[in-house]
């Protein structure tokens, strides 16, 4: 669950606790304190989106310390911190620790807020995702199905959130051997997201195209996989830039496809471009750190 969304849901207004079984108290928090917490959240989410996980972990630790001053550990806002800590552990490859924490968060959200609450659904999705990382594909599918049903029930089949989840679930179905459901979910997801964004040149459609590429590659349909990857890459380069981690990942997938396809020269060109863009990313990160230090110095 996004931390900004969590603070907006849990801290800006009283919650309807009727759907859950576990009540919680809303603490008195001043606007100044809330603004400070939200500013920390923005920095954390920015670091996570850019793949700067070490920086995100440091910021998340400081955020946790500040959060504990105002919210008890059984409050949804604090569970949101734990949820994001679990996600960050997963992104860093600590899958077992991530699963333990994320499943605990999911169970507590379920009792506190009910199965159909957005936070519970998001936590369920995170559990499904880390189970896929752990290669427990049947259980991953089970949690994705639960999340899909809850989101369909609460938001409807035309909801962009439902469309995104359809796309996310396809990987687990694919890895579990159910390519038929994987194809169907990706196709339905693409239609929903293109309609919502009034066109196919959007990041959610790019994510779906990347998943289509993986599925086509698994089935040996190299030309279709190549088309899907190239369309995904074009969107990500246009919107995110050439050195964004998601763009780098798509190029990597395309290079891997060319290698399997028996086209080493094409693969080499893409790998060289990725190395060039990775150097650009390192420069941007170094410049960002430099600006942060300058800002800290000037503020003292």
GUBALO-883032 format. One record per atom (N, C-alpha, C): residue in one letter; x, y, z negated; atom name. Coordinates in steps of 0.02 Angstrom, whole numbers, plus 50000, padded with zeros to 5 digits. Layout:
a,X,Y,Z,CA
...
END
This chain:
x,50042,49940,50000,N
x,50000,50000,50000,CA
x,50044,50062,50000,C
x,50025,50111,50041,N
x,50063,50173,50044,CA
x,50058,50211,49979,C
x,50114,50236,49954,N
x,50114,50270,49889,CA
x,50074,50334,49890,C
x,50076,50370,49946,N
x,50037,50432,49950,CA
x,49963,50416,49944,C
x,49941,50364,49980,N
x,49872,50344,49977,CA
x,49853,50323,49906,C
x,49899,50288,49873,N
x,49885,50265,49805,CA
x,49873,50324,49758,C
x,49916,50374,49762,N
x,49907,50431,49718,CA
x,49843,50468,49733,C
x,49826,50471,49798,N
x,49764,50506,49816,CA
x,49704,50467,49791,C
x,49707,50401,49796,N
x,49650,50360,49774,CA
x,49643,50358,49699,C
x,49698,50352,49663,N
x,49695,50337,49592,CA
x,49704,50398,49547,C
x,49733,50451,49573,N
x,49752,50506,49529,CA
x,49715,50571,49543,C
x,49685,50577,49602,N
x,49653,50640,49618,CA
x,49580,50642,49597,C
x,49550,50584,49588,N
x,49480,50583,49569,CA
x,49465,50519,49530,C
x,49411,50518,49490,N
x,49393,50459,49453,CA
x,49376,50402,49500,C
x,49390,50341,49478,N
x,49377,50282,49518,CA
x,49312,50248,49498,C
x,49279,50219,49548,N
x,49220,50178,49535,CA
x,49246,50109,49516,C
x,49238,50090,49454,N
x,49266,50027,49429,CA
x,49216,49970,49431,C
x,49158,49983,49462,N
x,49105,49933,49460,CA
x,49124,49869,49496,C
x,49166,49874,49548,N
x,49182,49815,49588,CA
x,49234,49771,49553,C
x,49268,49796,49503,N
x,49318,49757,49468,CA
x,49294,49737,49399,C
x,49333,49695,49367,N
x,49315,49670,49301,CA
x,49356,49700,49245,C
x,49412,49733,49263,N
x,49459,49757,49213,CA
x,49458,49834,49213,C
x,49429,49866,49163,N
x,49427,49939,49161,CA
x,49495,49969,49147,C
x,49504,50032,49167,N
x,49566,50068,49153,CA
x,49550,50140,49139,C
x,49593,50172,49100,N
x,49582,50241,49080,CA
x,49620,50289,49127,C
x,49587,50344,49144,N
x,49619,50395,49184,CA
x,49653,50446,49138,C
x,49720,50450,49140,N
x,49755,50498,49097,CA
x,49748,50569,49122,C
x,49759,50616,49077,N
x,49759,50686,49096,CA
x,49827,50704,49127,C
x,49825,50725,49190,N
x,49887,50742,49225,CA
x,49877,50810,49258,C
x,49924,50856,49245,N
x,49917,50924,49273,CA
x,49932,50924,49348,C
x,49909,50975,49382,N
x,49920,50982,49453,CA
x,49995,50987,49468,C
x,50032,51021,49426,N
x,50104,51029,49436,CA
x,50139,50961,49435,C
x,50119,50920,49386,N
x,50149,50853,49382,CA
x,50131,50812,49443,C
x,50067,50814,49463,N
x,50044,50776,49521,CA
x,50081,50797,49584,C
x,50091,50861,49593,N
x,50126,50886,49652,CA
x,50198,50860,49653,C
x,50229,50858,49594,N
x,50298,50832,49589,CA
x,50302,50758,49607,C
x,50253,50719,49582,N
x,50252,50648,49597,CA
x,50240,50636,49672,C
x,50195,50675,49701,N
x,50181,50667,49772,CA
x,50242,50685,49815,C
x,50280,50735,49793,N
x,50340,50753,49830,CA
x,50391,50696,49829,C
x,50397,50664,49772,N
x,50442,50606,49768,CA
x,50418,50550,49815,C
x,50353,50540,49817,N
x,50324,50488,49859,CA
x,50340,50500,49932,C
x,50335,50562,49954,N
x,50348,50578,50023,CA
x,50420,50559,50042,C
x,50467,50573,49998,N
x,50537,50556,50011,CA
x,50547,50480,50014,C
x,50513,50445,49969,N
x,50519,50372,49968,CA
x,50493,50341,50032,C
x,50433,50361,50053,N
x,50403,50333,50113,CA
x,50444,50351,50175,C
x,50474,50410,50175,N
x,50515,50430,50232,CA
x,50577,50385,50237,C
x,50609,50372,50181,N
x,50668,50329,50181,CA
x,50650,50258,50203,C
x,50594,50233,50179,N
x,50573,50165,50198,CA
x,50557,50161,50273,C
x,50525,50213,50300,N
x,50508,50212,50370,CA
x,50569,50216,50415,C
x,50623,50247,50390,N
x,50685,50254,50428,CA
x,50734,50196,50416,C
x,50714,50149,50374,N
x,50758,50093,50359,CA
x,50813,50108,50310,C
x,50806,50164,50274,N
x,50856,50184,50224,CA
x,50836,50154,50156,C
x,50843,50089,50151,N
x,50817,50053,50094,CA
x,50854,50066,50029,C
x,50920,50077,50034,N
x,50958,50092,49974,CA
x,50937,50158,49943,C
x,50928,50208,49986,N
x,50904,50273,49962,CA
x,50834,50267,49933,C
x,50791,50228,49967,N
x,50723,50219,49944,CA
x,50721,50187,49875,C
x,50767,50139,49864,N
x,50769,50105,49799,CA
x,50788,50153,49743,C
x,50836,50195,49756,N
x,50855,50244,49706,CA
x,50799,50293,49690,C
x,50766,50317,49741,N
x,50710,50363,49731,CA
x,50652,50329,49696,C
x,50640,50266,49714,N
x,50585,50229,49683,CA
x,50597,50218,49609,C
x,50661,50207,49590,N
x,50677,50199,49519,CA
x,50664,50262,49480,C
x,50683,50319,49509,N
x,50669,50382,49474,CA
x,50595,50398,49471,C
x,50560,50380,49524,N
x,50488,50390,49525,CA
x,50454,50348,49471,C
x,50478,50286,49462,N
x,50451,50241,49411,CA
x,50459,50272,49342,C
x,50517,50300,49328,N
x,50529,50331,49262,CA
x,50481,50389,49250,C
x,50470,50430,49301,N
x,50423,50486,49293,CA
x,50351,50462,49287,C
x,50335,50410,49325,N
x,50266,50383,49324,CA
x,50249,50356,49255,C
x,50298,50323,49223,N
x,50285,50292,49157,CA
x,50270,50344,49103,C
x,50287,50406,49115,N
x,50273,50459,49066,CA
x,50200,50476,49064,C
x,50163,50459,49118,N
x,50094,50482,49123,CA
x,50044,50425,49132,C
x,50066,50368,49159,N
x,50019,50315,49175,CA
x,50040,50250,49139,C
x,49992,50215,49108,N
x,50007,50150,49078,CA
x,50019,50097,49131,C
x,50051,50043,49111,N
x,50069,49991,49160,CA
x,50010,49952,49186,C
x,49951,49959,49153,N
x,49892,49925,49179,CA
x,49849,49971,49221,C
x,49876,50029,49241,N
x,49839,50075,49283,CA
x,49855,50061,49356,C
x,49806,50068,49402,N
x,49819,50055,49473,CA
x,49876,50094,49503,C
x,49887,50156,49480,N
x,49942,50196,49506,CA
x,50009,50163,49491,C
x,50015,50133,49431,N
x,50078,50099,49414,CA
x,50084,50034,49455,C
x,50028,49999,49465,N
x,50030,49939,49506,CA
x,50051,49956,49578,C
x,50033,50016,49600,N
x,50055,50038,49666,CA
x,50131,50042,49670,C
x,50162,50066,49616,N
x,50235,50067,49614,CA
x,50262,49995,49620,C
x,50234,49949,49581,N
x,50258,49880,49583,CA
x,50248,49849,49653,C
x,50192,49867,49684,N
x,50178,49842,49751,CA
x,50232,49864,49800,C
x,50250,49928,49797,N
x,50301,49953,49841,CA
x,50370,49928,49824,C
x,50383,49914,49760,N
x,50446,49884,49741,CA
x,50451,49814,49772,C
x,50395,49777,49770,N
x,50394,49711,49801,CA
x,50406,49714,49876,C
x,50377,49763,49909,N
x,50387,49772,49981,CA
x,50460,49788,49995,C
x,50490,49831,49954,N
x,50560,49850,49964,CA
x,50606,49790,49954,C
x,50591,49749,49905,N
x,50630,49687,49895,CA
x,50624,49643,49957,C
x,50564,49638,49985,N
x,50555,49597,50044,CA
x,50596,49624,50102,C
x,50595,49689,50111,N
x,50633,49720,50166,CA
x,50709,49709,50158,C
x,50731,49700,50096,N
x,50801,49687,50082,CA
x,50818,49613,50080,C
x,50767,49571,50096,N
x,50780,49499,50101,CA
x,50773,49461,50036,C
x,50750,49493,49982,N
x,50741,49458,49918,CA
x,50670,49430,49915,C
x,50658,49379,49955,N
x,50590,49355,49967,CA
x,50558,49323,49905,C
x,50596,49284,49868,N
x,50567,49251,49809,CA
x,50545,49302,49756,C
x,50589,49348,49741,N
x,50572,49401,49693,CA
x,50513,49442,49718,C
x,50514,49456,49782,N
x,50460,49495,49812,CA
x,50393,49458,49806,C
x,50393,49394,49820,N
x,50331,49356,49815,CA
x,50304,49355,49744,C
x,50348,49344,49696,N
x,50325,49342,49626,CA
x,50291,49407,49606,C
x,50321,49463,49624,N
x,50293,49527,49605,CA
x,50231,49544,49645,C
x,50232,49533,49710,N
x,50175,49550,49752,CA
x,50114,49507,49736,C
x,50124,49444,49722,N
x,50066,49401,49704,CA
x,50037,49422,49637,C
x,50080,49443,49591,N
x,50056,49468,49526,CA
x,50014,49531,49535,C
x,50039,49576,49576,N
x,50003,49638,49590,CA
x,49935,49622,49622,C
x,49935,49577,49670,N
x,49873,49559,49704,CA
x,49821,49531,49655,C
x,49843,49486,49611,N
x,49797,49457,49563,CA
x,49768,49509,49515,C
x,49810,49556,49494,N
x,49787,49608,49448,CA
x,49741,49658,49483,C
x,49758,49676,49546,N
x,49713,49719,49584,CA
x,49645,49686,49592,C
x,49645,49621,49607,N
x,49582,49585,49618,CA
x,49538,49589,49557,C
x,49567,49580,49498,N
x,49529,49583,49436,CA
x,49507,49654,49419,C
x,49550,49702,49435,N
x,49538,49771,49415,CA
x,49490,49807,49463,C
x,49498,49795,49528,N
x,49463,49835,49578,CA
x,49416,49795,49622,C
x,49422,49729,49622,N
x,49380,49688,49665,CA
x,49415,49670,49730,C
x,49392,49617,49763,N
x,49425,49590,49823,CA
x,49422,49637,49883,C
x,49368,49678,49887,N
x,49359,49720,49947,CA
x,49388,49790,49941,C
x,49420,49804,49884,N
x,49451,49870,49876,CA
x,49511,49876,49922,C
x,49522,49935,49952,N
x,49579,49944,49998,CA
x,49647,49924,49967,C
x,49656,49938,49903,N
x,49720,49921,49871,CA
x,49729,49846,49865,C
x,49674,49811,49850,N
x,49677,49738,49844,CA
x,49691,49707,49913,C
x,49659,49733,49964,N
x,49670,49707,50032,CA
x,49743,49718,50053,C
x,49770,49778,50039,N
x,49840,49793,50056,CA
x,49887,49746,50020,C
x,49873,49733,49956,N
x,49915,49687,49917,CA
x,49911,49616,49945,C
x,49851,49596,49966,N
x,49842,49530,49996,CA
x,49883,49523,50060,C
x,49883,49576,50100,N
x,49922,49577,50162,CA
x,49997,49571,50147,C
x,50020,49605,50095,N
x,50091,49601,50076,CA
x,50110,49531,50054,C
x,50065,49498,50018,N
x,50079,49428,49998,CA
x,50083,49384,50060,C
x,50035,49393,50106,N
x,50036,49353,50168,CA
x,50100,49363,50207,C
x,50125,49425,50208,N
x,50185,49441,50246,CA
x,50248,49410,50216,C
x,50254,49413,50150,N
x,50314,49384,50119,CA
x,50311,49307,50121,C
x,50251,49278,50120,N
x,50245,49206,50129,CA
x,50269,49185,50198,C
x,50257,49228,50248,N
x,50283,49214,50315,CA
x,50359,49216,50315,C
x,50387,49265,50278,N
x,50460,49268,50273,CA
x,50488,49205,50239,C
x,50450,49178,50192,N
x,50470,49118,50157,CA
x,50456,49054,50197,C
x,50429,49064,50257,N
x,50414,49009,50304,CA
x,50358,48963,50278,C
x,50317,48989,50234,N
x,50257,48952,50212,CA
x,50199,48977,50255,C
x,50198,48954,50317,N
x,50151,48981,50365,CA
x,50078,48964,50350,C
x,50062,48903,50326,N
x,49992,48889,50309,CA
x,49965,48936,50255,C
x,50004,48949,50203,N
x,49981,48994,50151,CA
x,49978,49066,50175,C
x,50024,49085,50218,N
x,50023,49152,50247,CA
x,49958,49162,50286,C
x,49939,49113,50327,N
x,49877,49117,50365,CA
x,49817,49122,50318,C
x,49819,49085,50264,N
x,49764,49085,50215,CA
x,49753,49156,50187,C
x,49807,49189,50168,N
x,49801,49257,50140,CA
x,49781,49307,50194,C
x,49807,49298,50255,N
x,49786,49343,50309,CA
x,49711,49335,50323,C
x,49687,49274,50322,N
x,49616,49263,50334,CA
x,49573,49296,50280,C
x,49596,49292,50218,N
x,49561,49324,50163,CA
x,49559,49400,50173,C
x,49616,49428,50191,N
x,49620,49500,50202,CA
x,49578,49522,50262,C
x,49578,49482,50316,N
x,49538,49498,50374,CA
x,49464,49498,50358,C
x,49442,49449,50320,N
x,49371,49445,50302,CA
x,49351,49504,50258,C
x,49394,49522,50211,N
x,49379,49578,50166,CA
x,49377,49643,50205,C
x,49423,49653,50250,N
x,49425,49715,50288,CA
x,49367,49719,50339,C
x,49350,49663,50369,N
x,49293,49661,50415,CA
x,49229,49677,50378,C
x,49223,49649,50318,N
x,49163,49660,50277,CA
x,49157,49733,50254,C
x,49213,49763,50237,N
x,49212,49830,50208,CA
x,49215,49886,50260,C
x,49244,49872,50319,N
x,49255,49926,50368,CA
x,49226,49913,50437,C
x,49215,49850,50455,N
x,49186,49836,50520,CA
x,49238,49819,50573,C
x,49215,49790,50628,N
x,49261,49764,50680,CA
x,49293,49819,50722,C
x,49265,49879,50721,N
x,49294,49934,50760,CA
x,49343,49977,50719,C
x,49354,49958,50657,N
x,49399,49996,50614,CA
x,49471,49988,50637,C
x,49509,50044,50640,N
x,49580,50037,50658,CA
x,49619,49996,50607,C
x,49599,50000,50544,N
x,49632,49959,50493,CA
x,49622,49885,50506,C
x,49562,49867,50530,N
x,49549,49798,50548,CA
x,49590,49778,50609,C
x,49595,49824,50658,N
x,49634,49810,50717,CA
x,49707,49799,50701,C
x,49735,49841,50658,N
x,49805,49834,50638,CA
x,49816,49766,50605,C
x,49770,49747,50562,N
x,49776,49683,50526,CA
x,49771,49624,50573,C
x,49727,49628,50623,N
x,49724,49574,50673,CA
x,49793,49564,50705,C
x,49824,49620,50724,N
x,49890,49615,50754,CA
x,49942,49586,50707,C
x,49941,49608,50644,N
x,49989,49584,50595,CA
x,49982,49509,50583,C
x,49921,49484,50584,N
x,49908,49414,50568,CA
x,49933,49367,50623,C
x,49939,49392,50684,N
x,49953,49349,50741,CA
x,50019,49311,50732,C
x,50069,49344,50702,N
x,50134,49311,50694,CA
x,50129,49248,50651,C
x,50090,49251,50598,N
x,50082,49192,50555,CA
x,50046,49136,50591,C
x,49994,49154,50630,N
x,49959,49102,50668,CA
x,50006,49072,50720,C
x,50046,49114,50752,N
x,50093,49089,50802,CA
x,50143,49040,50771,C
x,50172,49060,50715,N
x,50222,49018,50682,CA
x,50191,48955,50651,C
x,50126,48958,50638,N
x,50091,48900,50612,CA
x,50065,48854,50667,C
x,50082,48871,50730,N
x,50064,48829,50786,CA
x,49997,48843,50817,C
x,49961,48893,50793,N
x,49894,48909,50820,CA
x,49901,48968,50868,C
x,49927,48954,50928,N
x,49938,49008,50977,CA
x,49872,49035,51004,C
x,49821,48994,51006,N
x,49756,49017,51031,CA
x,49728,49074,50989,C
x,49730,49065,50923,N
x,49706,49119,50878,CA
x,49753,49178,50881,C
x,49817,49166,50887,N
x,49866,49221,50891,CA
x,49851,49264,50952,C
x,49840,49234,51010,N
x,49824,49271,51071,CA
x,49760,49312,51061,C
x,49709,49279,51035,N
x,49644,49312,51026,CA
x,49650,49372,50981,C
x,49685,49364,50925,N
x,49692,49419,50878,CA
x,49731,49478,50908,C
x,49784,49462,50945,N
x,49823,49515,50977,CA
x,49782,49552,51030,C
x,49745,49515,51070,N
x,49703,49546,51121,CA
x,49651,49591,51089,C
x,49616,49566,51038,N
x,49565,49606,51005,CA
x,49595,49667,50971,C
x,49654,49657,50941,N
x,49687,49713,50906,CA
x,49706,49768,50956,C
x,49731,49748,51014,N
x,49752,49798,51064,CA
x,49693,49840,51087,C
x,49636,49807,51097,N
x,49576,49842,51120,CA
x,49554,49893,51067,C
x,49553,49871,51004,N
x,49531,49915,50949,CA
x,49577,49976,50943,C
x,49643,49964,50945,N
x,49690,50019,50934,CA
x,49693,50067,50993,C
x,49689,50041,51054,N
x,49689,50084,51113,CA
x,49627,50128,51114,C
x,49572,50100,51093,N
x,49509,50138,51090,CA
x,49514,50192,51036,C
x,49540,50174,50979,N
x,49545,50221,50923,CA
x,49591,50279,50940,C
x,49647,50264,50973,N
x,49697,50316,50988,CA
x,49686,50347,51057,C
x,49632,50327,51090,N
x,49614,50355,51156,CA
x,49670,50347,51207,C
x,49699,50290,51207,N
x,49753,50275,51254,CA
x,49800,50222,51227,C
x,49840,50194,51271,N
x,49884,50139,51252,CA
x,49952,50162,51228,C
x,49970,50226,51239,N
x,50035,50250,51217,CA
x,50033,50273,51145,C
x,50028,50226,51100,N
x,50027,50240,51029,CA
x,50067,50186,50993,C
x,50090,50201,50933,N
x,50133,50154,50896,CA
x,50098,50089,50878,C
x,50034,50091,50857,N
x,50001,50027,50843,CA
x,49998,49980,50904,C
x,49985,50008,50963,N
x,49986,49967,51023,CA
x,50056,49940,51038,C
x,50107,49981,51023,N
x,50176,49958,51033,CA
x,50191,49898,50988,C
x,50168,49900,50926,N
x,50178,49844,50880,CA
x,50146,49781,50908,C
x,50086,49788,50935,N
x,50051,49731,50963,CA
x,50087,49704,51024,C
x,50112,49749,51066,N
x,50150,49727,51125,CA
x,50213,49689,51105,C
x,50246,49711,51052,N
x,50305,49675,51027,CA
x,50287,49604,51006,C
x,50230,49598,50972,N
x,50206,49532,50951,CA
x,50187,49489,51011,C
x,50158,49520,51062,N
x,50142,49483,51123,CA
x,50206,49456,51155,C
x,50258,49498,51155,N
x,50322,49476,51183,CA
x,50349,49414,51147,C
x,50344,49415,51081,N
x,50367,49357,51042,CA
x,50328,49294,51060,C
x,50263,49302,51068,N
x,50220,49245,51083,CA
x,50234,49218,51153,C
x,50240,49263,51201,N
x,50256,49241,51269,CA
x,50325,49208,51272,C
x,50373,49235,51235,N
x,50440,49206,51234,CA
x,50439,49136,51206,C
x,50401,49126,51153,N
x,50395,49060,51122,CA
x,50368,49009,51171,C
x,50323,49031,51215,N
x,50292,48986,51263,CA
x,50331,48981,51329,C
x,50389,49015,51332,N
x,50429,49012,51393,CA
x,50404,49054,51450,C
x,50359,49100,51436,N
x,50332,49145,51488,CA
x,50374,49209,51490,C
x,50433,49203,51520,N
x,50484,49254,51515,CA
x,50463,49320,51549,C
x,50431,49317,51606,N
x,50412,49378,51640,CA
x,50360,49417,51600,C
x,50312,49382,51573,N
x,50261,49416,51532,CA
x,50292,49444,51468,C
x,50337,49406,51439,N
x,50371,49430,51378,CA
x,50411,49493,51393,C
x,50446,49493,51449,N
x,50486,49551,51470,CA
x,50442,49612,51480,C
x,50385,49603,51512,N
x,50339,49658,51524,CA
x,50314,49687,51458,C
x,50296,49643,51411,N
x,50271,49666,51347,CA
x,50324,49704,51308,C
x,50385,49678,51306,N
x,50440,49711,51271,CA
x,50456,49779,51302,C
x,50459,49781,51368,N
x,50476,49844,51402,CA
x,50423,49898,51390,C
x,50360,49879,51390,N
x,50307,49927,51376,CA
x,50310,49951,51304,C
x,50326,49905,51259,N
x,50334,49923,51188,CA
x,50393,49971,51180,C
x,50449,49955,51213,N
x,50509,49995,51207,CA
x,50498,50066,51233,C
x,50462,50072,51288,N
x,50449,50138,51317,CA
x,50410,50182,51268,C
x,50361,50153,51235,N
x,50320,50192,51187,CA
x,50362,50211,51126,C
x,50401,50164,51100,N
x,50440,50178,51040,CA
x,50495,50228,51054,C
x,50527,50224,51111,N
x,50578,50274,51128,CA
x,50547,50343,51134,C
x,50489,50347,51163,N
x,50455,50412,51173,CA
x,50433,50443,51107,C
x,50406,50402,51063,N
x,50377,50429,51001,CA
x,50427,50430,50943,C
x,50466,50377,50936,N
x,50511,50370,50879,CA
x,50583,50392,50894,C
x,50602,50388,50957,N
x,50671,50403,50975,CA
x,50711,50339,50985,C
x,50767,50346,51018,N
x,50807,50288,51037,CA
x,50842,50253,50980,C
x,50854,50288,50924,N
x,50893,50258,50870,CA
x,50851,50236,50810,C
x,50785,50241,50816,N
x,50742,50219,50761,CA
x,50748,50143,50752,C
x,50746,50118,50691,N
x,50752,50046,50679,CA
x,50702,50003,50719,C
x,50641,50028,50728,N
x,50592,49989,50767,CA
x,50611,49986,50841,C
x,50639,50041,50866,N
x,50662,50042,50935,CA
x,50721,49995,50944,C
x,50767,49997,50896,N
x,50824,49952,50898,CA
x,50802,49879,50897,C
x,50751,49864,50856,N
x,50727,49795,50852,CA
x,50697,49772,50917,C
x,50661,49816,50952,N
x,50632,49797,51015,CA
x,50685,49783,51068,C
x,50737,49825,51069,N
x,50793,49812,51116,CA
x,50826,49745,51101,C
x,50835,49732,51037,N
x,50865,49668,51017,CA
x,50823,49610,51043,C
x,50757,49615,51035,N
x,50712,49562,51059,CA
x,50718,49554,51135,C
x,50723,49610,51170,N
x,50729,49608,51243,CA
x,50795,49577,51264,C
x,50849,49595,51230,N
x,50915,49566,51245,CA
x,50915,49491,51233,C
x,50884,49471,51178,N
x,50880,49399,51162,CA
x,50840,49362,51215,C
x,50786,49393,51239,N
x,50746,49362,51292,CA
x,50788,49352,51355,C
x,50826,49404,51375,N
x,50867,49399,51435,CA
x,50920,49343,51428,C
x,50946,49336,51368,N
x,50996,49283,51356,CA
x,50964,49215,51366,C
x,50906,49204,51337,N
x,50870,49141,51344,CA
x,50850,49129,51416,C
x,50834,49183,51451,N
x,50810,49180,51520,CA
x,50867,49167,51569,C
x,50928,49171,51545,N
x,50986,49160,51589,CA
x,51006,49221,51627,C
x,50996,49281,51596,N
x,51015,49344,51628,CA
x,51063,49382,51582,C
x,51126,49358,51577,N
x,51173,49386,51529,CA
x,51192,49459,51543,C
x,51193,49479,51607,N
x,51213,49548,51623,CA
x,51161,49598,51597,C
x,51097,49581,51606,N
x,51045,49625,51580,CA
x,51047,49628,51504,C
x,51061,49570,51473,N
x,51065,49568,51400,CA
x,51123,49611,51375,C
x,51179,49608,51410,N
x,51239,49647,51391,CA
x,51225,49722,51392,C
x,51191,49745,51444,N
x,51175,49816,51450,CA
x,51133,49840,51391,C
x,51084,49800,51372,N
x,51040,49820,51317,CA
x,51076,49818,51251,C
x,51119,49769,51241,N
x,51158,49765,51179,CA
x,51204,49826,51173,C
x,51235,49845,51228,N
x,51279,49904,51227,CA
x,51240,49967,51211,C
x,51180,49973,51238,N
x,51138,50031,51223,CA
x,51118,50031,51149,C
x,51103,49973,51123,N
x,51085,49969,51052,CA
x,51144,49989,51007,C
x,51204,49967,51024,N
x,51263,49986,50984,CA
x,51273,50062,50986,C
x,51263,50092,51044,N
x,51269,50164,51051,CA
x,51218,50199,51007,C
x,51156,50175,51009,N
x,51103,50207,50970,CA
x,51113,50196,50895,C
x,51142,50140,50876,N
x,51156,50127,50805,CA
x,51207,50177,50778,C
x,51256,50194,50820,N
x,51305,50245,50800,CA
x,51270,50313,50791,C
x,51223,50328,50835,N
x,51184,50390,50828,CA
x,51145,50390,50763,C
x,51117,50333,50746,N
x,51078,50328,50684,CA
x,51123,50340,50623,C
x,51183,50312,50624,N
x,51230,50322,50568,CA
x,51248,50396,50561,C
x,51257,50430,50617,N
x,51272,50502,50614,CA
x,51214,50541,50584,C
x,51153,50524,50604,N
x,51095,50559,50577,CA
x,51089,50548,50502,C
x,51101,50486,50480,N
x,51097,50471,50409,CA
x,51150,50509,50370,C
x,51211,50512,50398,N
x,51265,50549,50365,CA
x,51249,50623,50361,C
x,51221,50651,50414,N
x,51201,50721,50413,CA
x,51146,50733,50363,C
x,51099,50687,50358,N
x,51045,50694,50310,CA
x,51071,50694,50238,C
x,51119,50650,50224,N
x,51149,50648,50157,CA
x,51185,50713,50143,C
x,51219,50739,50193,N
x,51256,50801,50184,CA
x,51210,50859,50168,C
x,51154,50863,50203,N
x,51105,50916,50189,CA
x,51075,50909,50120,C
x,51062,50846,50099,N
x,51034,50835,50032,CA
x,51082,50860,49979,C
x,51147,50845,49987,N
x,51196,50867,49938,CA
x,51202,50943,49936,C
x,51199,50974,49995,N
x,51202,51047,49998,CA
x,51143,51077,49962,C
x,51085,51047,49972,N
x,51025,51073,49939,CA
x,51029,51066,49863,C
x,51054,51009,49841,N
x,51060,50998,49768,CA
x,51109,51048,49738,C
x,51164,51061,49774,N
x,51215,51108,49748,CA
x,51186,51178,49743,C
x,51151,51200,49795,N
x,51124,51268,49796,CA
x,51072,51279,49741,C
x,51038,51223,49723,N
x,50984,51230,49673,CA
x,51010,51232,49602,C
x,51074,51219,49592,N
x,51100,51218,49523,CA
x,51119,51288,49499,C
END
